[in-house]
Amino acid sequence: MHLWEMGNQGIQNNINQATFSGAMDLFHIHTGAHDSRIIFGDSISNITSYLPSGKVVIITDEHVYQHQGHNFPDFPVIIIQPGEQNKTLASLEHIFAKLIEEEADRSTFVLGIGGGIVCDVAGFAASVYMRGLRFGFVATTLLSQVDASVGGKNGVNFNAFKNMLGVFNQPEFVLCDYSLLNTLPDREFTAGFAEVIKAAAIRDESLFTYLEKNASRALQRDPLVLHELVSRSVKIKASVVEADEREKGERRLLNFGHTFAHAIEKLSGVPHGEAVSIGMVLAANLSVRAGLLDVKASNRLSNLLVDFRLPVKPGVPVINLVAPMKQDKKREDLHIHFILLNAIGEAVVYPILINTLEETIHDLC
Ligand SMILES: NC(=O)c1ccc[n+]([C@@H]2O[C@H](COP(=O)([O-])OP(=O)(O)OC[C@H]3O[C@@H](n4cnc5c(N)ncnc54)[C@H](O)[C@@H]3O)[C@@H](O)[C@H]2O)c1
C-alpha cells in the first residue's frame, strides 16, 4: 500500500493541502488483446516502478513541462506546443523527427505526461512509429484522468475536423497523481468536472448525488473527493469500453452531450469540458422534448453544472450548430446518434434523421 501527500507547490491559496491518506488503487481494463492498468493515487515520483527497463522517451507539452518538469524522471523529453490548435499532424511530424534523433527503436517505451491533448497525440505517435511502440501515460489534467487517457482512443485533428485521424490502442498504464492537478489553472480544472458529471448522468445516479453533496470540497481540490470522483468515473467508462471498444453500440453512451459539444467547440473555441457541459444541457432539453426525461431531472443536471461553475448556455445561436453537427464524423449514413436521458443515471441512443435535424434543433430553440 502506498500513501502519498499533496505536493505543496505554492499555487492558488484556496487549494486544499490536506494529506490524502487513502490507499493507492489499481484497476485493470481488458479490451481485445490488451490489458491497461489505471493507477489511482500513486505519485509521479514512483513512475519508474511502472516502466520497463530500457529506453524511455517522454512526450509532453510546454505548459506541463514548465509546471511539472522538475517531477519528470530522467529520460529524453520531446515537447509539443500546447492547445487544441496544435493537436495536428505537424506536432506528430515534430515527434517523429525527435524520436529518430533519439534513435528510438521498437524496444523504446513512450511515456506521455500531460492532459488530453498530450495523451491523444503521444498515444497516436507511439501507435504508428515503426508500426507501434509500447506506451503509457501520466495524466496531468482532471479531464485526462477521468476520461481522455482511458479508453484507447488516440488521434489528432485534421483541417477543421476534430479527432479525424487516429487509432484505437490502449496505453499499458495510466497514472493519476492528484497532486499534479495543483498547478492546473482553475478554468482547466473546472472543465474536467463536465466529464465526471457526464459519467454520473449516463450510468450512476448515486455518483450524481455524491457530486451534488460534495461540489464545494471538489472545487477546493480535496484529494479524498477527487479520488472518489476520478476512480468512480474511470470505472464507469471502463465498463462501457470493455463491452464495446470500437464504439459500435454501448460506447456511444459516452458521447452524451458531445455531438453538440463538438459543434460548439468548432464555432466558439471554448475548452472541451465547457463545451460538453453546454452540450449536456442541450441534450437534456432534447430528452424532455422527446418525452423521455422530466423537467425536474433536466433542471437537476443544469443546477449541478452551475454548482461546478460550468457554463450551461451556448455562446452562439443553437441553430448555428446544425451545419457543424451534420459534418460530425459520428454521423452514420442518414442518421446522427444523439445520446439522450431517460432519467439521471440512464442514457439511451436516439437516432435522428439528418434531414429532420434542422427541424428538431429549431424546435429546441
Ligand atoms: N481520447 C479520448 O478518449 C478523449 C476523451 C476526452 C477528451 N479528449 C481530448 O482531450 C483534449 C482536452 O484535454 P484537456 O482538457 O486535458 O486539455 P489539454 O491537454 O489542452 O490541457 C489543458 C491545458 O492545461 C495545461 N496543463 C496540463 N496539465 C497541467 C498541469 N498539471 N499544470 C499546469 N498546466 C497543465 C496544458 O498545457 C493545456 O494548456 C481534447 O482535445 C479532447 O478531444 C480525448
The ligand as an SDF file (V2000), in Angstrom:
LIG
                    3D

 44 48  0  0  0  0  0  0  0  0999 V2000
   -9.0970   10.1510  -26.2500 N   0  0  0  0  0  0  0  0  0  0  0  0
  -10.1980   10.3390  -25.5490 C   0  0  0  0  0  0  0  0  0  0  0  0
  -10.9210    9.4050  -25.2120 O   0  0  0  0  0  0  0  0  0  0  0  0
  -10.5590   11.7350  -25.1320 C   0  0  0  0  0  0  0  0  0  0  0  0
  -11.6100   11.9510  -24.2400 C   0  0  0  0  0  0  0  0  0  0  0  0
  -11.8960   13.2450  -23.8280 C   0  0  0  0  0  0  0  0  0  0  0  0
  -11.1660   14.3030  -24.3330 C   0  0  0  0  0  0  0  0  0  0  0  0
  -10.1710   14.0530  -25.2370 N   0  0  0  0  0  0  0  0  0  0  0  0
   -9.3990   15.1640  -25.7870 C   0  0  0  0  0  0  0  0  0  0  0  0
   -8.6640   15.7760  -24.7210 O   0  0  0  0  0  0  0  0  0  0  0  0
   -8.4020   17.1320  -25.0750 C   0  0  0  0  0  0  0  0  0  0  0  0
   -8.6770   18.0210  -23.8910 C   0  0  0  0  0  0  0  0  0  0  0  0
   -7.8860   17.5900  -22.8200 O   0  0  0  0  0  0  0  0  0  0  0  0
   -7.5560   18.5480  -21.5760 P   0  0  0  0  0  0  0  0  0  0  0  0
   -8.7940   19.2110  -21.1490 O   0  0  0  0  0  0  0  0  0  0  0  0
   -6.7870   17.7280  -20.6390 O   0  0  0  0  0  0  0  0  0  0  0  0
   -6.7120   19.7170  -22.2610 O   0  0  0  0  0  0  0  0  0  0  0  0
   -5.1450   19.9770  -22.5060 P   0  0  0  0  0  0  0  0  0  0  0  0
   -4.4030   18.7350  -22.7150 O   0  0  0  0  0  0  0  0  0  0  0  0
   -5.1110   21.0090  -23.5770 O   0  0  0  0  0  0  0  0  0  0  0  0
   -4.6880   20.6470  -21.1380 O   0  0  0  0  0  0  0  0  0  0  0  0
   -5.2540   21.8940  -20.7720 C   0  0  0  0  0  0  0  0  0  0  0  0
   -4.1830   22.9640  -20.5210 C   0  0  0  0  0  0  0  0  0  0  0  0
   -3.5780   22.7270  -19.2520 O   0  0  0  0  0  0  0  0  0  0  0  0
   -2.1630   22.5900  -19.3960 C   0  0  0  0  0  0  0  0  0  0  0  0
   -1.7910   21.6220  -18.3750 N   0  0  0  0  0  0  0  0  0  0  0  0
   -1.9780   20.2900  -18.3870 C   0  0  0  0  0  0  0  0  0  0  0  0
   -1.6340   19.7530  -17.2100 N   0  0  0  0  0  0  0  0  0  0  0  0
   -1.1990   20.7610  -16.4150 C   0  0  0  0  0  0  0  0  0  0  0  0
   -0.7430   20.8370  -15.0700 C   0  0  0  0  0  0  0  0  0  0  0  0
   -0.7010   19.7700  -14.2790 N   0  0  0  0  0  0  0  0  0  0  0  0
   -0.3720   22.0480  -14.6020 N   0  0  0  0  0  0  0  0  0  0  0  0
   -0.4450   23.1540  -15.3910 C   0  0  0  0  0  0  0  0  0  0  0  0
   -0.8980   23.1630  -16.6500 N   0  0  0  0  0  0  0  0  0  0  0  0
   -1.2780   21.9650  -17.1640 C   0  0  0  0  0  0  0  0  0  0  0  0
   -1.9420   22.1850  -20.8270 C   0  0  0  0  0  0  0  0  0  0  0  0
   -0.6770   22.5440  -21.2760 O   0  0  0  0  0  0  0  0  0  0  0  0
   -3.0380   22.9740  -21.5340 C   0  0  0  0  0  0  0  0  0  0  0  0
   -2.6270   24.2980  -21.7230 O   0  0  0  0  0  0  0  0  0  0  0  0
   -9.2870   17.4640  -26.2670 C   0  0  0  0  0  0  0  0  0  0  0  0
   -8.5000   17.5160  -27.4320 O   0  0  0  0  0  0  0  0  0  0  0  0
  -10.2400   16.2790  -26.3370 C   0  0  0  0  0  0  0  0  0  0  0  0
  -10.6660   15.9940  -27.6540 O   0  0  0  0  0  0  0  0  0  0  0  0
   -9.8440   12.8170  -25.6370 C   0  0  0  0  0  0  0  0  0  0  0  0
  1  2  1  0
  2  3  2  0
  2  4  1  0
  4  5  1  0
  4 44  2  0
  5  6  2  0
  6  7  1  0
  7  8  2  0
  8  9  1  0
  8 44  1  0
  9 10  1  0
  9 42  1  0
 10 11  1  0
 11 12  1  0
 11 40  1  0
 12 13  1  0
 13 14  1  0
 14 15  2  0
 14 16  1  0
 14 17  1  0
 17 18  1  0
 18 19  2  0
 18 20  1  0
 18 21  1  0
 21 22  1  0
 22 23  1  0
 23 24  1  0
 23 38  1  0
 24 25  1  0
 25 26  1  0
 25 36  1  0
 26 27  1  0
 26 35  1  0
 27 28  2  0
 28 29  1  0
 29 30  1  0
 29 35  2  0
 30 31  1  0
 30 32  2  0
 32 33  1  0
 33 34  2  0
 34 35  1  0
 36 37  1  0
 36 38  1  0
 38 39  1  0
 40 41  1  0
 40 42  1  0
 42 43  1  0
M  CHG  2   8   1  16  -1
M  END
$$$$
